[in-house]
C-alpha cells in the first residue's frame, strides 16, 4: 500500500492547546514532534502527516496554526526535507 506524506509546522498559544489538537489523532500513523517554545510565547509542533490517500491541505483546525519558516526550521524528520513535503 502506498503512503502519502506531508509536513506541517505549527504554533499554538499554549502546550495545552497543542495537546488538545494532537489528542484527536491518537492511534494514527502521524508523527508529532513537540518542540516547545521555539517562538517566544508559543508552543511549536512539527507534524509528519501520513495517509493512504493524497493529502491536499492541513487537517481541519490546523491550517490557522501553520507557519512556513525559511529553510527547514529548527527541526527535521530524519531524511525528509520540509521544503519538499510541506503543504
Secondary structure, 3 states (H helix, E strand, C coil): CCCEEEEEEEEECCHHHHHHHHHCCCCCCCEEEEEECCCCCCEEEEEEEEECCCCCCCCCCCHHHEECCCCCCCCCCCCCCHHHHEC
